[in-house]
Amino acid sequence: MSAPQAAAAVPGIWRRVWSMLYEALLLFALAFVATWVFQLAAGTPVIAGWRLRLLQAFLVAVFAGYFLWCWLRGGQTLAMKTWRIRLVDVTPARALLRFACALLFVPTGVSLLWALFDHERAFLHDRLAGTRLVLSP
């Protein structure tokens, strides 16, 4: 970790929560478009059975692609840029681990609860992946 990254301020919990809510809106739009593309490719607007499981896997892959591309190209998604938050100490393996852990812990609220008690206020998915969030200029 470089000296500027070590000295960077950690964004507050509320800033990160608002960023996550904004991210949820963006993911909803991304899921809407991805589902539409999937329905076109499937040739039917009705998705059930095995096609539903395939759609769910496709959406996870689309979300993973979005997050990994953003995190590895500058450490920020659109929501993170808006709320001036940057992901640091990120590598491809750490980004993938962060995504997988966030997929498990963010929807349940466990990651946020962890941050309330963590000595650096880090989310659980950041702690497990070895990444950090800092305020960006």
C-alpha positions in Angstrom: 0.0 0.0 0.0 1.4 3.4 -0.9 1.7 6.3 1.6 -1.1 8.3 0.1 -3.5 5.3 0.2 -2.5 4.6 3.8 -3.3 8.2 4.8 -6.5 8.5 2.9 -9.7 9.1 4.9 -12.2 6.3 5.2 -15.7 7.3 4.0 -18.4 7.3 6.7 -21.0 4.6 7.0 -23.9 6.8 5.7 -21.9 7.8 2.6 -21.3 4.1 1.9 -24.9 3.2 2.5 -26.2 5.9 0.2 -23.7 4.8 -2.4 -25.0 1.2 -2.1 -28.6 2.4 -2.5 -27.6 4.3 -5.7 -25.7 1.2 -6.8 -28.9 -0.9 -6.3 -30.8 1.5 -8.7 -28.1 1.1 -11.3 -28.1 -2.7 -10.9 -31.9 -2.7 -11.3 -31.5 -0.9 -14.7 -28.7 -3.2 -15.7 -30.8 -6.3 -14.7 -33.7 -4.9 -16.7 -31.6 -4.5 -19.9 -29.8 -7.9 -19.4 -33.1 -9.7 -18.9 -34.5 -8.1 -22.0 -31.4 -9.3 -24.0 -31.8 -12.8 -22.4 -35.5 -12.9 -23.4 -34.6 -11.9 -27.0 -32.0 -14.6 -27.1 -34.3 -17.2 -25.6 -37.0 -16.3 -28.1 -39.7 -16.1 -25.4 -40.8 -13.5 -22.9 -41.8 -16.3 -20.4 -38.8 -17.5 -18.5 -39.4 -20.5 -16.2 -37.8 -23.7 -15.2 -34.2 -24.2 -16.3 -34.3 -21.0 -18.3 -35.0 -19.1 -15.0 -31.9 -20.6 -13.4 -29.9 -19.8 -16.5 -31.2 -16.2 -16.4 -30.1 -15.9 -12.7 -26.6 -17.2 -13.5 -26.5 -14.8 -16.5 -27.4 -11.8 -14.2 -24.7 -12.8 -11.7 -22.2 -12.9 -14.5 -23.3 -9.5 -15.9 -23.1 -8.0 -12.4 -19.7 -9.5 -11.8 -18.5 -8.1 -15.1 -19.8 -4.7 -14.3 -18.2 -4.6 -10.8 -14.9 -6.2 -11.8 -14.5 -3.9 -14.9 -15.2 -0.8 -12.8 -13.1 -1.8 -9.8 -10.1 -2.9 -11.9 -10.2 0.2 -14.2 -10.1 2.8 -11.6 -11.5 1.5 -8.3 -14.9 3.1 -8.8 -18.4 2.3 -10.1 -20.7 5.2 -11.1 -22.3 5.2 -7.7 -18.8 5.3 -6.0 -17.8 8.2 -8.3 -20.9 10.1 -7.3 -20.3 9.6 -3.6 -16.5 10.1 -4.0 -15.5 6.6 -2.8 -12.6 4.7 -4.2 -11.7 1.0 -3.8 -8.0 0.6 -3.2 -5.6 -2.4 -2.7 -7.6 -4.2 -5.4 -6.3 -7.0 -7.7 -8.3 -9.2 -10.0 -8.4 -12.0 -7.4 -9.3 -9.6 -4.6 -12.0 -8.0 -6.8 -13.6 -11.4 -7.6 -13.4 -12.4 -3.9 -14.9 -9.0 -2.9 -17.8 -9.5 -5.4 -18.5 -13.1 -4.2 -18.5 -12.0 -0.5 -20.6 -9.0 -1.2 -23.1 -11.2 -3.1 -23.5 -13.2 0.1 -23.3 -10.6 2.8 -24.6 -7.3 1.5 -28.3 -8.4 0.8 -28.5 -9.9 4.3 -27.2 -6.8 6.0 -24.3 -8.8 7.6 -21.7 -6.7 5.9 -23.1 -3.4 7.2 -23.6 -4.8 10.7 -19.9 -5.9 10.6 -18.8 -2.4 9.7 -20.5 -1.0 12.8 -18.2 -3.0 15.0 -15.0 -3.2 12.9 -12.2 -1.2 14.2 -11.6 0.5 10.8 -15.3 0.5 9.9 -14.6 -1.8 7.0 -17.4 -3.9 5.5 -17.1 -7.6 5.9 -16.6 -8.2 2.2 -13.7 -5.7 2.2 -12.2 -7.2 5.3 -12.3 -10.7 3.7 -11.0 -9.6 0.3 -8.2 -7.4 1.7 -9.5 -4.3 0.0 -10.3 -0.8 1.4 -12.6 2.1 0.6 -11.3 5.6 0.8 -12.6 9.0 0.0 -11.5 10.1 -3.4 -10.7 13.8 -4.3 
